[in-house]
């Protein structure tokens, strides 16, 4: 989750709870049944076009994923205390 320093601990905990909760099958079906709008489709396709220009080969894409995964892992770790 993106760091949100301006939020209280309670608000962050509630956001984490909402973001990490398991949907029931019915909830998922209801969300999946909502069609994308033309704007959402175009925005998604624009992001795909940008990504494919920025990372034109499979090797480029895998290298990006490895770097991003390492960054996500670092962000998920609790902050280190000084002296560790």
C-alpha positions as protocol buffer text, in pm:
chain_id: "A"
residue {
  index: 1
  type: UNK
  ca { x: 0 y: 0 z: 0 }
}
residue {
  index: 2
  type: UNK
  ca { x: 121 y: 351 z: -74 }
}
residue {
  index: 3
  type: UNK
  ca { x: 256 y: 528 z: 230 }
}
residue {
  index: 4
  type: UNK
  ca { x: 2 y: 782 z: 357 }
}
residue {
  index: 5
  type: UNK
  ca { x: 176 y: 969 z: 641 }
}
residue {
  index: 6
  type: UNK
  ca { x: -104 y: 1225 z: 678 }
}
residue {
  index: 7
  type: UNK
  ca { x: -355 y: 955 z: 778 }
}
residue {
  index: 8
  type: UNK
  ca { x: -406 y: 841 z: 1135 }
}
residue {
  index: 9
  type: UNK
  ca { x: -313 y: 490 z: 1241 }
}
residue {
  index: 10
  type: UNK
  ca { x: -685 y: 412 z: 1270 }
}
residue {
  index: 11
  type: UNK
  ca { x: -754 y: 532 z: 916 }
}
residue {
  index: 12
  type: UNK
  ca { x: -455 y: 337 z: 778 }
}
residue {
  index: 13
  type: UNK
  ca { x: -568 y: 22 z: 960 }
}
residue {
  index: 14
  type: UNK
  ca { x: -920 y: 60 z: 818 }
}
residue {
  index: 15
  type: UNK
  ca { x: -786 y: 112 z: 465 }
}
residue {
  index: 16
  type: UNK
  ca { x: -566 y: -197 z: 499 }
}
residue {
  index: 17
  type: UNK
  ca { x: -864 y: -395 z: 627 }
}
residue {
  index: 18
  type: UNK
  ca { x: -1075 y: -290 z: 328 }
}
residue {
  index: 19
  type: UNK
  ca { x: -797 y: -346 z: 76 }
}
residue {
  index: 20
  type: UNK
  ca { x: -706 y: -690 z: 206 }
}
residue {
  index: 21
  type: UNK
  ca { x: -1048 y: -838 z: 274 }
}
residue {
  index: 22
  type: UNK
  ca { x: -1162 y: -1146 z: 86 }
}
residue {
  index: 23
  type: UNK
  ca { x: -1461 y: -1094 z: -139 }
}
residue {
  index: 24
  type: UNK
  ca { x: -1734 y: -1354 z: -143 }
}
residue {
  index: 25
  type: UNK
  ca { x: -1807 y: -1521 z: -475 }
}
residue {
  index: 26
  type: UNK
  ca { x: -2125 y: -1318 z: -508 }
}
residue {
  index: 27
  type: UNK
  ca { x: -1942 y: -990 z: -437 }
}
residue {
  index: 28
  type: UNK
  ca { x: -1678 y: -1075 z: -697 }
}
residue {
  index: 29
  type: UNK
  ca { x: -1942 y: -1172 z: -953 }
}
residue {
  index: 30
  type: UNK
  ca { x: -2126 y: -844 z: -895 }
}
residue {
  index: 31
  type: UNK
  ca { x: -1808 y: -639 z: -943 }
}
residue {
  index: 32
  type: UNK
  ca { x: -1695 y: -842 z: -1245 }
}
residue {
  index: 33
  type: UNK
  ca { x: -2035 y: -792 z: -1411 }
}
residue {
  index: 34
  type: UNK
  ca { x: -1995 y: -412 z: -1423 }
}
residue {
  index: 35
  type: UNK
  ca { x: -1879 y: -330 z: -1776 }
}
residue {
  index: 36
  type: UNK
  ca { x: -1586 y: -97 z: -1831 }
}
residue {
  index: 37
  type: UNK
  ca { x: -1668 y: 245 z: -1972 }
}
residue {
  index: 38
  type: UNK
  ca { x: -1518 y: 351 z: -2306 }
}
residue {
  index: 39
  type: UNK
  ca { x: -1294 y: 595 z: -2115 }
}
residue {
  index: 40
  type: UNK
  ca { x: -1166 y: 317 z: -1887 }
}
residue {
  index: 41
  type: UNK
  ca { x: -1094 y: 96 z: -2188 }
}
residue {
  index: 42
  type: UNK
  ca { x: -906 y: 375 z: -2368 }
}
residue {
  index: 43
  type: UNK
  ca { x: -710 y: 464 z: -2055 }
}
residue {
  index: 44
  type: UNK
  ca { x: -609 y: 100 z: -2009 }
}
residue {
  index: 45
  type: UNK
  ca { x: -505 y: 65 z: -2373 }
}
residue {
  index: 46
  type: UNK
  ca { x: -304 y: 389 z: -2348 }
}
residue {
  index: 47
  type: UNK
  ca { x: -119 y: 248 z: -2045 }
}
residue {
  index: 48
  type: UNK
  ca { x: -48 y: -76 z: -2232 }
}
residue {
  index: 49
  type: UNK
  ca { x: 84 y: 119 z: -2534 }
}
residue {
  index: 50
  type: UNK
  ca { x: 309 y: 330 z: -2308 }
}
residue {
  index: 51
  type: UNK
  ca { x: 440 y: 23 z: -2124 }
}
residue {
  index: 52
  type: UNK
  ca { x: 516 y: -160 z: -2448 }
}
residue {
  index: 53
  type: UNK
  ca { x: 703 y: 143 z: -2584 }
}
residue {
  index: 54
  type: UNK
  ca { x: 896 y: 188 z: -2260 }
}
residue {
  index: 55
  type: UNK
  ca { x: 977 y: -184 z: -2229 }
}
residue {
  index: 56
  type: UNK
  ca { x: 975 y: -311 z: -2589 }
}
residue {
  index: 57
  type: UNK
  ca { x: 1116 y: -660 z: -2534 }
}
residue {
  index: 58
  type: UNK
  ca { x: 1028 y: -946 z: -2303 }
}
residue {
  index: 59
  type: UNK
  ca { x: 1371 y: -910 z: -2140 }
}
residue {
  index: 60
  type: UNK
  ca { x: 1302 y: -541 z: -2071 }
}
residue {
  index: 61
  type: UNK
  ca { x: 965 y: -628 z: -1918 }
}
residue {
  index: 62
  type: UNK
  ca { x: 1107 y: -903 z: -1696 }
}
residue {
  index: 63
  type: UNK
  ca { x: 1386 y: -671 z: -1580 }
}
residue {
  index: 64
  type: UNK
  ca { x: 1122 y: -411 z: -1487 }
}
residue {
  index: 65
  type: UNK
  ca { x: 918 y: -670 z: -1296 }
}
residue {
  index: 66
  type: UNK
  ca { x: 1224 y: -786 z: -1101 }
}
residue {
  index: 67
  type: UNK
  ca { x: 1308 y: -427 z: -1002 }
}
residue {
  index: 68
  type: UNK
  ca { x: 947 y: -346 z: -915 }
}
residue {
  index: 69
  type: UNK
  ca { x: 908 y: -662 z: -707 }
}
residue {
  index: 70
  type: UNK
  ca { x: 1223 y: -579 z: -510 }
}
residue {
  index: 71
  type: UNK
  ca { x: 1087 y: -225 z: -454 }
}
residue {
  index: 72
  type: UNK
  ca { x: 750 y: -360 z: -338 }
}
residue {
  index: 73
  type: UNK
  ca { x: 921 y: -600 z: -100 }
}
residue {
  index: 74
  type: UNK
  ca { x: 1129 y: -319 z: 52 }
}
residue {
  index: 75
  type: UNK
  ca { x: 816 y: -105 z: 92 }
}
residue {
  index: 76
  type: UNK
  ca { x: 631 y: -390 z: 265 }
}
residue {
  index: 77
  type: UNK
  ca { x: 899 y: -436 z: 530 }
}
residue {
  index: 78
  type: UNK
  ca { x: 862 y: -247 z: 857 }
}
residue {
  index: 79
  type: UNK
  ca { x: 1101 y: 47 z: 895 }
}
residue {
  index: 80
  type: UNK
  ca { x: 1438 y: -49 z: 1042 }
}
residue {
  index: 81
  type: UNK
  ca { x: 1536 y: 95 z: 1377 }
}
residue {
  index: 82
  type: UNK
  ca { x: 1868 y: 273 z: 1395 }
}
residue {
  index: 83
  type: UNK
  ca { x: 2154 y: 45 z: 1492 }
}
residue {
  index: 84
  type: UNK
  ca { x: 2014 y: -259 z: 1307 }
}
